[in-house]
Amino acid sequence: MGQENYLKFLSRGFHTAYALGFLKNNRNYQFNYFVKRIVKKGDYVVDLGANLGYFSRIFSNIVGGGALYALSR
């Protein structure tokens, strides 16, 4: 499968489960849902250490007319 495709597979699986609400009752993913209450449309967000972009993708769907700056190494 290769590393790149494996990481894409994990990312798609996470975001699908997140969007469908399958992770809402899992303590490990509480913060992923919490950010939806503090980040609003039009906000500017800086995601330091974006890594695979799990939060970056969530933020990008929320900020709308704002901006997202994702920094990864």
Secondary structure, DSSP 8 states (H G I E B T S, - for coil): --HHHHHHHHHHHHHHHHHTTTTTT-GGGHHHHHHHHH--TT-EEEEET-TT-HHHHHHHHHHTTSEEEEE--
